[in-house]
Amino acid sequence: MAATQVNLGLLSALRQIAVHDDRARVQDVADGSGMTVGAASKIVDRLERAGFVRRLPHPTDRRSSLLEMTAEGRAALKAGMRAARAELGRRTDTLSPDELAETTKNLDALRVAFGGRAD
């Protein structure tokens, strides 16, 4: 899987792993992405097959494993975020400054509602 072919689901999972200093549990991916553990597990399986993450034994929980992002995963995340920003730029170029400000305000409210913080 080429780094530029990362879909939004995979990109979201990679971002969640990055938020946890490149090491996270499947539960962390699920919680941060707003998906079920089962869905997150399937996405993580795809990331692992692509070589973007590897599973490591959890140091304190034998029932769990840690996902560690690989160099390929970091490159995929970087390329995916660059592509997402470019696409977002293309799609918002048609908005007036007032429409863009209102859209930004609404997106910030959604980010906060989903447990993030407004920037």
Backbone as a printed PyTorch tensor [residue, N CA C, xyz], in Angstrom:
tensor([[[  0.8580,  -1.1730,   0.0000],
         [  0.0000,   0.0000,   0.0000],
         [  0.9010,   1.2320,   0.0000]],

        [[  0.7650,   2.0790,  -0.9840],
         [  1.5700,   3.2920,  -1.0650],
         [  1.1090,   4.2900,  -0.0120]],

        [[  2.0550,   5.0980,   0.4590],
         [  1.7510,   6.0560,   1.5230],
         [  0.6440,   7.0140,   1.1210]],

        [[  0.5530,   7.3460,  -0.1570],
         [ -0.4730,   8.2920,  -0.5930],
         [ -1.8280,   7.6230,  -0.7880]],

        [[ -1.9120,   6.3200,  -0.6000],
         [ -3.1720,   5.6010,  -0.7690],
         [ -3.8480,   5.3070,   0.5690]],

        [[ -3.4920,   6.0170,   1.6080],
         [ -4.0940,   5.8130,   2.9160],
         [ -5.4590,   6.4800,   2.9300]],

        [[ -6.5100,   5.6830,   3.2030],
         [ -7.8520,   6.2670,   3.2540],
         [ -8.0680,   6.9610,   4.5980]],

        [[ -9.2050,   7.6210,   4.7440],
         [ -9.4480,   8.4020,   5.9540],
         [ -9.5060,   7.5420,   7.2200]],

        [[-10.0320,   6.3310,   7.1190],
         [-10.0730,   5.4490,   8.2830],
         [ -8.6760,   5.0820,   8.7610]],

        [[ -7.8220,   4.7190,   7.8200],
         [ -6.4440,   4.3820,   8.1720],
         [ -5.6990,   5.6080,   8.6760]],

        [[ -5.9420,   6.7370,   8.0250],
         [ -5.2890,   7.9800,   8.4360],
         [ -5.7050,   8.3490,   9.8630]],

        [[ -6.9770,   8.1970,  10.1710],
         [ -7.4700,   8.4830,  11.5150],
         [ -6.7930,   7.5850,  12.5480]],

        [[ -6.6600,   6.3120,  12.2320],
         [ -6.0100,   5.3740,  13.1530],
         [ -4.5400,   5.7360,  13.3410]],

        [[ -3.8520,   6.0620,  12.2570],
         [ -2.4480,   6.4740,  12.3640],
         [ -2.3080,   7.7270,  13.2230]],

        [[ -3.2300,   8.6630,  13.0510],
         [ -3.1820,   9.8920,  13.8620],
         [ -3.3460,   9.5720,  15.3370]],

        [[ -4.2360,   8.6390,  15.6680],
         [ -4.4370,   8.2810,  17.0690],
         [ -3.1970,   7.6250,  17.6620]],

        [[ -2.5320,   6.8140,  16.8810],
         [ -1.2940,   6.1920,  17.3680],
         [ -0.2300,   7.2730,  17.5660]],

        [[ -0.1540,   8.2250,  16.6520],
         [  0.8130,   9.3200,  16.7680],
         [  0.5450,  10.1610,  18.0050]],

        [[ -0.7270,  10.3990,  18.3140],
         [ -1.1010,  11.1850,  19.5010],
         [ -0.5590,  10.5240,  20.7700]],

        [[ -0.4300,   9.2140,  20.7440],
         [  0.0660,   8.4590,  21.9030],
         [  1.5670,   8.1650,  21.7630]],

        [[  2.2910,   9.1090,  21.1910],
         [  3.7570,   8.9830,  21.0310],
         [  4.1590,   7.7350,  20.2490]],

        [[  3.4090,   7.4540,  19.1950],
         [  3.6830,   6.3460,  18.2730],
         [  3.5040,   4.9630,  18.8900]],

        [[  2.8900,   4.8830,  20.0800],
         [  2.5690,   3.5940,  20.7050],
         [  1.1960,   3.6960,  21.3540]],

        [[  0.2950,   2.8270,  20.9320],
         [ -1.0740,   2.8850,  21.4460],
         [ -1.6770,   1.4910,  21.4650]],

        [[ -2.7770,   1.3660,  22.1840],
         [ -3.5510,   0.1300,  22.1760],
         [ -4.6680,   0.2690,  21.1400]],

        [[ -5.2420,  -0.8350,  20.7280],
         [ -6.3890,  -0.7900,  19.8190],
         [ -7.5050,   0.0240,  20.4680]],

        [[ -7.6860,  -0.1160,  21.7740],
         [ -8.7030,   0.6460,  22.4940],
         [ -8.4740,   2.1510,  22.3450]],

        [[ -7.2050,   2.5870,  22.3700],
         [ -6.8850,   4.0080,  22.1890],
         [ -7.2860,   4.4870,  20.7960]],

        [[ -7.0330,   3.6500,  19.8080],
         [ -7.4150,   3.9830,  18.4300],
         [ -8.9330,   4.0950,  18.3380]],

        [[ -9.6270,   3.1410,  18.9250],
         [-11.0960,   3.1520,  18.9000],
         [-11.6410,   4.3910,  19.6010]],

        [[-11.1670,   4.6510,  20.7980],
         [-11.6620,   5.7930,  21.5690],
         [-11.3990,   7.1090,  20.8470]],

        [[-10.2100,   7.2680,  20.3190],
         [ -9.8470,   8.5280,  19.6670],
         [-10.4900,   8.7380,  18.3170]],

        [[-10.8930,   7.6550,  17.6770],
         [-11.4830,   7.7560,  16.3380],
         [-13.0030,   7.6580,  16.3550]],

        [[-13.5740,   7.3620,  17.5090],
         [-15.0260,   7.2530,  17.6030],
         [-15.5840,   6.0170,  16.9270]],

        [[-14.8510,   4.9160,  16.9940],
         [-15.3160,   3.6710,  16.3830],
         [-15.2970,   2.5570,  17.4250]],

        [[-15.8820,   1.4400,  17.0840],
         [-15.8800,   0.3060,  17.9990],
         [-14.4890,  -0.3250,  18.0280]],

        [[-14.2340,  -1.0960,  19.0650],
         [-12.9610,  -1.7980,  19.1620],
         [-12.8240,  -2.7880,  17.9990]],

        [[-13.9250,  -3.4240,  17.6220],
         [-13.8840,  -4.3610,  16.4980],
         [-13.4790,  -3.6860,  15.1990]],

        [[-14.0710,  -2.5220,  14.9220],
         [-13.7150,  -1.7810,  13.7090],
         [-12.2690,  -1.3170,  13.7700]],

        [[-11.8510,  -0.8320,  14.9430],
         [-10.4680,  -0.3800,  15.0940],
         [ -9.5020,  -1.5420,  14.8980]],

        [[ -9.8650,  -2.7080,  15.3980],
         [ -9.0110,  -3.8890,  15.2510],
         [ -8.8230,  -4.2590,  13.7820]],

        [[ -9.8900,  -4.1730,  13.0050],
         [ -9.7890,  -4.4700,  11.5720],
         [ -8.8970,  -3.4530,  10.8610]],

        [[ -9.0270,  -2.1910,  11.2280],
         [ -8.1820,  -1.1590,  10.6230],
         [ -6.7240,  -1.3860,  11.0100]],

        [[ -6.4910,  -1.7190,  12.2670],
         [ -5.1280,  -1.9820,  12.7270],
         [ -4.5370,  -3.1860,  11.9910]],

        [[ -5.3610,  -4.2050,  11.7400],
         [ -4.8840,  -5.3520,  10.9560],
         [ -4.3980,  -4.8930,   9.5840]],

        [[ -5.1510,  -4.0010,   8.9490],
         [ -4.7380,  -3.4780,   7.6370],
         [ -3.4530,  -2.6790,   7.7490]],

        [[ -3.3370,  -1.8700,   8.8020],
         [ -2.1130,  -1.0890,   9.0060],
         [ -0.9110,  -2.0100,   9.2120]],

        [[ -1.1390,  -3.0840,   9.9480],
         [ -0.0560,  -4.0380,  10.2000],
         [  0.3670,  -4.7420,   8.9130]],

        [[ -0.6070,  -5.1810,   8.1160],
         [ -0.2890,  -5.8410,   6.8350],
         [  0.4790,  -4.8990,   5.8980]],

        [[  0.1550,  -3.6020,   5.9710],
         [  0.8290,  -2.6200,   5.1180],
         [  2.2210,  -2.2630,   5.6410]],

        [[  2.5470,  -2.7030,   6.8520],
         [  3.8470,  -2.3930,   7.4340],
         [  3.8970,  -1.0340,   8.1190]],

        [[  2.7260,  -0.4590,   8.4020],
         [  2.6740,   0.8630,   9.0300],
         [  2.7340,   0.7930,  10.5510]],

        [[  2.3390,  -0.3390,  11.1310],
         [  2.4380,  -0.5470,  12.5740],
         [  2.9160,  -1.9710,  12.8150]],

        [[  3.4360,  -2.1970,  14.0090],
         [  3.7550,  -3.5610,  14.4470],
         [  3.2040,  -3.7220,  15.8570]],

        [[  2.8190,  -4.9460,  16.1620],
         [  2.2720,  -5.2400,  17.4890],
         [  3.4100,  -5.6910,  18.4040]],

        [[  3.4010,  -5.1460,  19.6140],
         [  4.3830,  -5.4990,  20.6350],
         [  3.6430,  -5.9690,  21.8790]],

        [[  4.2590,  -6.8160,  22.6810],
         [  3.6100,  -7.2020,  23.9400],
         [  3.4520,  -5.9750,  24.8380]],

        [[  2.3080,  -5.8780,  25.4890],
         [  2.0870,  -4.7830,  26.4410],
         [  2.9270,  -5.0710,  27.6860]],

        [[  3.6480,  -4.0840,  28.1900],
         [  4.5490,  -4.3530,  29.3130],
         [  3.8580,  -4.6880,  30.6290]],

        [[  2.5960,  -4.2790,  30.8000],
         [  1.9280,  -4.5260,  32.0780],
         [  0.6090,  -5.2840,  31.9530]],

        [[  0.1650,  -5.5580,  30.7420],
         [ -1.1250,  -6.2240,  30.5410],
         [ -0.9490,  -7.3500,  29.5260]],

        [[ -0.8930,  -8.5830,  30.0170],
         [ -0.6510,  -9.7250,  29.1260],
         [ -1.7790,  -9.9440,  28.1290]],

        [[ -2.9700,  -9.4240,  28.4160],
         [ -4.1050,  -9.6050,  27.5040],
         [ -4.1020,  -8.6110,  26.3650]],

        [[ -3.2290,  -7.6260,  26.4300],
         [ -3.2350,  -6.5310,  25.4640],
         [ -1.8980,  -6.4590,  24.7390]],

        [[ -1.9010,  -5.7560,  23.6410],
         [ -0.6450,  -5.5030,  22.9340],
         [ -0.5720,  -4.0060,  22.6350]],

        [[  0.6240,  -3.5640,  22.3550],
         [  0.8310,  -2.1790,  21.9550],
         [  1.0620,  -2.1390,  20.4560]],

        [[  0.5580,  -1.1020,  19.8470],
         [  0.8000,  -0.8630,  18.4310],
         [  1.8930,   0.1760,  18.3480]],

        [[  2.9250,  -0.1390,  17.6230],
         [  4.0260,   0.8030,  17.4440],
         [  4.0740,   1.2200,  15.9780]],

        [[  4.0600,   2.5260,  15.7400],
         [  4.1260,   3.0120,  14.3650],
         [  5.5450,   2.8280,  13.8290]],

        [[  5.6370,   2.3580,  12.6050],
         [  6.9270,   2.1620,  11.9540],
         [  7.3170,   3.4300,  11.1880]],

        [[  8.5270,   3.4350,  10.6820],
         [  8.9650,   4.5580,   9.8420],
         [  8.0490,   4.6900,   8.6250]],

        [[  7.6150,   3.5530,   8.0750],
         [  6.6990,   3.5780,   6.9450],
         [  5.3530,   4.1860,   7.3490]],

        [[  4.9180,   3.8740,   8.5590],
         [  3.6770,   4.4390,   9.0720],
         [  3.7680,   5.9430,   9.2540]],

        [[  4.9020,   6.4130,   9.7740],
         [  5.0840,   7.8580,   9.9360],
         [  5.0980,   8.5480,   8.5700]],

        [[  5.7270,   7.9150,   7.5910],
         [  5.7410,   8.4810,   6.2370],
         [  4.3390,   8.4960,   5.6340]],

        [[  3.5810,   7.4210,   5.8660],
         [  2.2060,   7.3520,   5.3600],
         [  1.3410,   8.4120,   6.0200]],

        [[  1.5130,   8.6030,   7.3180],
         [  0.7560,   9.6300,   8.0290],
         [  1.0830,  11.0090,   7.4760]],

        [[  2.3490,  11.2800,   7.2930],
         [  2.7710,  12.5860,   6.7670],
         [  2.2020,  12.8220,   5.3650]],

        [[  2.3240,  11.8260,   4.5010],
         [  1.8100,  11.9610,   3.1290],
         [  0.2850,  12.0630,   3.1250]],

        [[ -0.3660,  11.2710,   3.9670],
         [ -1.8280,  11.3060,   4.0380],
         [ -2.3400,  12.6370,   4.5420]],

        [[ -1.6900,  13.1910,   5.5570],
         [ -2.1050,  14.4960,   6.0830],
         [ -1.8580,  15.5970,   5.0450]],

        [[ -0.7590,  15.5020,   4.3400],
         [ -0.4690,  16.4840,   3.2830],
         [ -1.5420,  16.4190,   2.1960]],

        [[ -1.9240,  15.2170,   1.7950],
         [ -2.9570,  15.0530,   0.7720],
         [ -4.3190,  15.5390,   1.2840]],

        [[ -4.6330,  15.2410,   2.5550],
         [ -5.9140,  15.6770,   3.1240],
         [ -5.9790,  17.2020,   3.2020]],

        [[ -4.8770,  17.8210,   3.6160],
         [ -4.8560,  19.2950,   3.6890],
         [ -5.0020,  19.9140,   2.3050]],

        [[ -4.3290,  19.3320,   1.3130],
         [ -4.4270,  19.8510,  -0.0510],
         [ -5.8620,  19.7320,  -0.5670]],

        [[ -6.4830,  18.5830,  -0.3190],
         [ -7.8690,  18.3840,  -0.7660],
         [ -8.8110,  19.3340,  -0.0410]],

        [[ -8.6040,  19.5040,   1.2480],
         [ -9.4250,  20.4400,   2.0080],
         [ -9.2530,  21.8570,   1.4640]],

        [[ -8.0330,  22.2200,   1.1320],
         [ -7.7850,  23.5400,   0.5440],
         [ -8.5220,  23.7200,  -0.7720]],

        [[ -8.4890,  22.6950,  -1.6160],
         [ -9.2040,  22.7680,  -2.8970],
         [-10.7130,  22.9110,  -2.6810]],

        [[-11.2170,  22.2100,  -1.6970],
         [-12.6670,  22.2250,  -1.4630],
         [-13.1380,  23.5030,  -0.7810]],

        [[-12.2770,  24.1580,  -0.0380],
         [-12.6870,  25.3780,   0.6640],
         [-12.3280,  26.6470,  -0.1000]],

        [[-11.6240,  26.5180,  -1.2010],
         [-11.2760,  27.6960,  -2.0160],
         [-12.5100,  28.4360,  -2.5140]],

        [[-13.6200,  27.7420,  -2.6360],
         [-14.8410,  28.3590,  -3.1740],
         [-15.6510,  29.0890,  -2.1060]],

        [[-15.2670,  28.9340,  -0.8420],
         [-16.0110,  29.5760,   0.2380],
         [-15.5820,  31.0300,   0.4050]],

        [[-16.5490,  31.8650,   0.7440],
         [-16.2300,  33.2540,   1.0610],
         [-15.5270,  33.2790,   2.4210]],

        [[-14.8480,  34.3600,   2.7660],
         [-14.2240,  34.4390,   4.0930],
         [-15.2210,  34.2260,   5.2350]],

        [[-16.4400,  34.7620,   5.1060],
         [-17.4510,  34.5660,   6.1450],
         [-17.8830,  33.1020,   6.2370]],

        [[-18.0680,  32.4480,   5.0880],
         [-18.4480,  31.0330,   5.0830],
         [-17.3320,  30.1720,   5.6750]],

        [[-16.1070,  30.4970,   5.3450],
         [-14.9780,  29.7420,   5.8790],
         [-14.8800,  29.9250,   7.3940]],

        [[-15.0850,  31.1410,   7.8850],
         [-15.0540,  31.3890,   9.3280],
         [-16.1570,  30.6120,  10.0400]],

        [[-17.3510,  30.5930,   9.4690],
         [-18.4710,  29.8550,  10.0660],
         [-18.1910,  28.3500,  10.0500]],

        [[-17.6420,  27.8490,   8.9650],
         [-17.3070,  26.4290,   8.8690],
         [-16.2570,  26.0630,   9.9080]],

        [[-15.2480,  26.8940,  10.0470],
         [-14.1890,  26.6560,  11.0360],
         [-14.7610,  26.6340,  12.4420]],

        [[-15.6490,  27.5730,  12.7430],
         [-16.2950,  27.6250,  14.0620],
         [-17.0670,  26.3360,  14.3290]],

        [[-17.8190,  25.8720,  13.3360],
         [-18.6070,  24.6480,  13.5020],
         [-17.7150,  23.4210,  13.6570]],

        [[-16.6460,  23.3490,  12.9020],
         [-15.7240,  22.2150,  13.0290],
         [-15.0420,  22.2100,  14.3920]],

        [[-14.6830,  23.3870,  14.8890],
         [-14.0980,  23.4750,  16.2310],
         [-15.0870,  22.9770,  17.2840]],

        [[-16.3540,  23.3410,  17.1410],
         [-17.3810,  22.8840,  18.0800],
         [-17.5130,  21.3630,  18.0310]],

        [[-17.4660,  20.7850,  16.8390],
         [-17.5270,  19.3240,  16.7160],
         [-16.3020,  18.6700,  17.3410]],

        [[-15.1360,  19.2340,  17.1220],
         [-13.9080,  18.6790,  17.6990],
         [-14.0190,  18.6430,  19.2210]],

        [[-14.4950,  19.7190,  19.8130],
         [-14.6680,  19.7720,  21.2660],
         [-15.7140,  18.7540,  21.7070]],

        [[-16.8060,  18.6410,  20.9690],
         [-17.8710,  17.7040,  21.3120],
         [-17.3830,  16.2560,  21.2940]],

        [[-16.4170,  15.9730,  20.4250],
         [-15.8700,  14.6130,  20.3340],
         [-14.6540,  14.4140,  21.2270]],

        [[-14.4450,  15.3550,  22.1480],
         [-13.3930,  15.1540,  23.1350],
         [-12.0590,  15.7700,  22.7980]],

        [[-11.9930,  16.5130,  21.7200],
         [-10.7380,  17.1820,  21.3770],
         [-10.7150,  18.5660,  21.9440]],

        [[ -9.8840,  19.3880,  21.3950],
         [ -9.8430,  20.7780,  21.8240],
         [ -9.8400,  21.6670,  20.5920]],

        [[-10.4250,  22.8080,  20.6910],
         [-10.4180,  23.7640,  19.5920],
         [ -9.0480,  24.4250,  19.5570]],

        [[ -8.5160,  24.5770,  18.3630],
         [ -7.1940,  25.2210,  18.2260],
         [ -7.3340,  26.6620,  17.8500]]])
